[in-house]
Amino acid sequence: MFLGKVIGEVWASRKMPDLEGKRLLVIEQVDDTDGPAAPKVTPVVAADPLGADMGEIVVVAFGKAARVAFGGDGDFAYEAAIVGIVDQGHTPGRAWFDGYRKEGGS
């Protein structure tokens, strides 16, 4: 899993049946390090069962965890899914959450 920020949305008129009715969002990894030990996995297109909005920080899962987020367990045409929408957070020494607080968050 990784933390990411919703930066866009994707629409596809022709797609695999597994993707029918699924909202697809473009997620950019939240990471303020540029060293060689911090490989980038973004941008990622993730299926969204939770209704995340542009600019929100989200938790993205891959593989089986992503498929379980939609109530499935089999082989589906998506590899990443949003499994959480972050209200707020704190990571000492990192600027990931500086100035971020979701409306209505605790």
KOLTOR-65655 format. One record per residue (C-alpha): residue number from 1; x, y, z. Coordinates in nm, 4 decimals. Layout:
<drenfis>
     n         xx         yy         zz
   NUM          X          Y          Z
...
</drenfis>
This chain:
<drenfis>
     n         xx         yy         zz
     1     0.0000     0.0000     0.0000
     2     0.1015     0.3600    -0.0384
     3    -0.0248     0.7097     0.0344
     4    -0.1208     0.9132    -0.2679
     5    -0.2985     1.2288    -0.3761
     6    -0.5847     1.2281    -0.6257
     7    -0.4660     1.4363    -0.9227
     8    -0.7083     1.3350    -1.1966
     9    -0.9748     1.1045    -1.3336
    10    -0.9800     0.8686    -1.6334
    11    -1.2773     0.7862    -1.8540
    12    -1.2734     0.4979    -2.1007
    13    -1.5622     0.4226    -2.3347
    14    -1.4090     0.0865    -2.4308
    15    -1.2887    -0.1243    -2.1405
    16    -1.2874    -0.4726    -1.9951
    17    -1.6226    -0.5780    -1.8433
    18    -1.4573    -0.5885    -1.4976
    19    -1.4155    -0.2104    -1.5157
    20    -1.7783    -0.1323    -1.6020
    21    -1.9254     0.1059    -1.3438
    22    -1.5927     0.1610    -1.1695
    23    -1.4587     0.5133    -1.1233
    24    -1.0916     0.5373    -1.2202
    25    -0.8721     0.8002    -1.0543
    26    -0.5140     0.9076    -1.1231
    27    -0.3064     0.8932    -0.8041
    28     0.0339     1.0531    -0.7448
    29     0.2457     0.9058    -0.4665
    30     0.2841     1.1303    -0.1612
    31     0.6592     1.1300    -0.1098
    32     0.8929     1.4215    -0.0551
    33     1.2141     1.2227    -0.0980
    34     1.4058     1.2010    -0.4231
    35     1.6838     0.9624    -0.3253
    36     1.7567     0.6404    -0.5138
    37     1.6072     0.4388    -0.2273
    38     1.2669     0.6008    -0.2911
    39     1.1426     0.4593    -0.6233
    40     0.8336     0.6244    -0.7624
    41     0.5290     0.4111    -0.8405
    42     0.3237     0.6904    -0.9863
    43     0.1156     0.7965    -1.1477
    44    -0.1156     0.5040    -1.0807
    45    -0.4689     0.4574    -1.2081
    46    -0.6757     0.3142    -0.9230
    47    -1.0357     0.1972    -0.9042
    48    -1.2302     0.3993    -0.6464
    49    -1.5100     0.2352    -0.4441
    50    -1.5110     0.5128    -0.1803
    51    -1.5763     0.8328    -0.3758
    52    -1.2488     1.0218    -0.3242
    53    -1.2335     1.3821    -0.4450
    54    -0.9619     1.5729    -0.6314
    55    -0.6768     1.6733    -0.4014
    56    -0.7595     1.4229    -0.1274
    57    -0.4901     1.2020     0.0197
    58    -0.5806     0.8350    -0.0128
    59    -0.4493     0.4901     0.0781
    60    -0.3973     0.2754    -0.2317
    61    -0.3729    -0.1054    -0.2224
    62    -0.2471    -0.3378    -0.4943
    63    -0.3310    -0.6911    -0.6028
    64    -0.5681    -0.9058    -0.4015
    65    -0.6212    -0.6296    -0.1426
    66    -0.7444    -0.4019    -0.4227
    67    -0.9858    -0.6629    -0.5539
    68    -1.1197    -0.7368    -0.2050
    69    -1.2013    -0.3642    -0.1728
    70    -1.4735    -0.4243    -0.4325
    71    -1.5957    -0.7420    -0.2660
    72    -1.4143    -0.9720    -0.5067
    73    -1.1386    -1.2269    -0.4740
    74    -1.0795    -1.3445    -0.8296
    75    -0.8947    -1.2248    -1.1353
    76    -1.0103    -0.8786    -1.2319
    77    -0.8803    -0.6226    -1.4806
    78    -0.7579    -0.3789    -1.2154
    79    -0.4498    -0.3960    -0.9967
    80    -0.4908    -0.0904    -0.7703
    81    -0.7818     0.0421    -0.5636
    82    -0.8413     0.3178    -0.3108
    83    -0.9021     0.1518     0.0266
    84    -0.9001     0.4603     0.2494
    85    -0.9489     0.8381     0.2394
    86    -0.7190     1.0164     0.4851
    87    -0.8747     1.2726     0.7199
    88    -0.5439     1.3906     0.8623
    89    -0.2050     1.2542     0.9590
    90     0.1360     1.3264     1.1023
    91     0.4727     1.1896     0.9964
    92     0.7703     1.3439     1.1829
    93     1.0296     1.4856     0.9479
    94     0.8028     1.4693     0.6417
    95     0.5836     1.7383     0.4883
    96     0.3209     1.4971     0.3535
    97     0.0374     1.6278     0.5705
    98     0.1472     1.9911     0.6148
    99    -0.1629     2.2050     0.5647
   100    -0.3816     1.9024     0.4860
   101    -0.7000     1.8342     0.6728
   102    -1.0027     1.6844     0.5039
   103    -1.3280     1.8720     0.5617
   104    -1.5250     1.6952     0.8303
   105    -1.2159     1.5043     0.9475
   106    -1.1494     1.4611     1.3161
</drenfis>
